[in-house]
Amino acid sequence: MKSFSKINRAMKATLTLPLFLATSAVMAEDYVSFSDAEFVDFTESDAEFFTLGSRYYFDNKTTKGPLKEFDYLNTVSTVYGFVGQVNQPGPNSDVYGLGGDWFIGRFLVGAEHIDNDAFDSSQVRLGYLFAPNFLAKITLLDSDAAADFLLTATYDHDLGNNKYIGFTAEVDDEMDNLTLSSKYFTPLTNGEYLTVTGTIYSSDLVDDSWELSSEYFFNKFSSVGATIGDEEISIMGSHFFNNNISLRAEYTDYDNDLLGESISVSGVYQF
């Protein structure tokens, strides 16, 4: 009887272990606060840009596996702020920003104000969740903006098995500028993940542009990615040293003689 009991326990352990490992491989983490610092150096223009920012969510944001990936559509109330400085030939420029979005049932109310040495801008956002995965909103711009308001629609389609594809469309009130973007997220095998993002910008005022990017996650901690477009090409890498602290670096080659190339380094603390 004792031998049978041992065999029975061993069989249960053998059957349970793969399930435990599979569950651990996609174990999600929850966060409410994100703070970051970023430094960008533009080679040709001899300009540098430094920012400090922080964002707080009033409910948990749950990861999709990778520690930097979340649902495509955010439906959690949030507040944020940032400060920055541009060091360049001539006068330097400081910038400050503060904003937030608040969900009241299905309704969204948001606002943002940005101020720097040359100008300031404000906006108010009003939206409605027609479904948990579909948000439409109007962004009212201040009188100094080129348009009076922007219309935005965002749809997050669940493909099952932790996959999704998201779509966003935005147009101004004059129909002069239209932006269409989409993002696809999927788990691969052995705890790996992949994202593919595409954006098309159409305008009656400036040249149309497009951008395609992809990021490959070796696991939930580390990733590499690349972006190609008609205006720039970039490569990047990101790594979490633990569940809270990460570092990201990116190199960009612009199709613009004034910008030339840029190197950016950023760090994030999230909890």
Summary of the structure (lengths in Angstrom):
residues: 271
radius of gyration: 22.2
end to end distance: 50.2
largest distance: 87.1
contacts: 768
relative contact order: 0.13
helix: 9%
strand: 63%
